[in-house]
Amino acid sequence: MFSRVAIVVAGGLLCSSEVHAQISRRPTVTSRRDSVSKDSTKTDSSKVRDLIKWADPDTTLQRLLQKAGYQATRYQGDSVSFVSSSKTLYLIGQPAAVQRGTSLLVGDTLVYNDSTHIIVARGDTVILRDPSQGSADVVARGLMTYNVLEQRGVVTNISTAIESGETWYVKGRKASFVRDTTVNKQTAFYAENGIITSCDDSIPDYH
């Protein structure tokens, strides 16, 4: 178990730093920030909130992150352990975070398997942010399992928003979602014991 350590892997090179990142040969995707307001999923461009404050990278990590033709998977936590045989990373933090391309997932504890590309996140509030697939965060209370490669997940106590002519707010006790990787960039949500409403109050007037 290590404290505030980093893992940077590129062509078999292992380094330490204040930021955690893994480099893999994939197309580069841009990143962004999103916002959370009165409803936890309501977008307000005037109030941008960072989900994680990344530690400053050292010069070695900066060079790796800038390599052309690669995409970084970035990790950060207060304590980190890595099992090389299974390529599994265990992170604990306030919050801990994993970012791959534009997908950023934060929670109290994260388990990320680089072979399966699956993150299991736990915490009072687990948040997934991916601007390439929608403007609103996906917020879970308790548990989220997310495949960063296939962009699909299973969550408990979900809340999010979708745009379809107007903003619709979706909540559910149990839910799954699938990001559309085609040009349409839509997301399908499947919720059990769920509600949908266009009212953005924390307790909606109708649903």
C-alpha positions, -999 to +999 in steps of 0.1 A: +000+000+000+014+034-010+004+070-001+000+095-029+019+075-055+016+073-092+018+047-118+029+056-153+032+028-179+045+033-214+064+006-233+073-012-201+085+019-182+074+023-146+078+057-129+065+074-098+050+108-096+022+128-078-003+119-105-014+085-117-015+078-154-012+049-178-005+054-214-021+032-241-021+033-279-055+047-286-069+078-304-066+110-284-099+125-271-104+160-257-113+166-221-136+192-204-153+203-173-190+202-165-213+218-139-237+208-112-264+230-097-297+230-078-306+195-091-274+175-090-277+169-127-288+203-139-263+221-161-253+257-153-225+271-174-219+299-149-210+275-121-183+250-132-172+225-105-142+204-107-147+168-095-111+162-088-080+185-083-052+166-100-017+168-085+008+186-106+027+161-129+065+159-129+085+164-161+086+127-169+048+124-167+044+155-187+064+141-216+045+108-215+011+126-215+022+147-245+033+117-267+014+118-300-009+090-308-015+079-272-044+082-248-038+085-211-056+067-183-051+088-152-055+077-116-054+095-083-061+086-047-049+091-011-038+055-010-031+032-039-022-004-044-016-021-078-016-059-085+004-064-116-006-100-122-043-090-127-036-054-138-060-042-110-056-009-093-072-002-059-077+035-049-091+052-018-095+089-016-117+119-009-123+115-037-104+089-057-106+092-095-100+074-127-100+093-160-097+077-195-101+101-224-131+123-216-146+098-191-140+108-155-153+087-126-149+097-089-159+080-057-146+071-022-131+038-033-124+027-069-112-006-083-100-004-119-091-035-140-070-024-170-076-058-187-114-056-186-116-018-186-142-020-158-143+004-128-162-004-097-168+028-077-183+030-042-192+060-020-220+082-007-218+101-040-203+085-071-201+107-102-194+099-139-187+128-162-183+124-199-189+154-221-185+134-253-218+116-245-239+143-228-238+175-208-250+161-175-232+141-148-245+106-140-248+106-102-251+074-081-256+069-044-237+038-033-223+019-063-215+022-100-199-004-122-187+012-155-170-001-186-149+028-199-142+011-232-179+001-240-193+032-221-219+012-203-227+010-166-249-004-138-257+019-109-278+021-077-299+052-069-291+071-101-299+107-110-290+123-143-304+145-171-309+140-208-316+164-236-344+157-260-359+190-271-359+200-234-341+187-203-355+156-187-343+145-153-341+108-146-339+090-113-341+053-104-333+029-075-315+006-099-305+014-134-282+006-163-272+028-191-255+025-225-237+053-243-242+054-281-207+056-297-222+065-331-227+099-345-260+103-327-243+104-293-274+094-274-276+075-241-302+049-232-312+045-196-331+016-181-344+022-146-363+001-120-385+021-096-376+052-116-391+086-124-387+110-153-397+147-152-388+181-168-392+198-134-357+206-120-368+210-083-352+186-059-387+173-051-404+176-086-440+190-089-448+161-113-432+130-128 
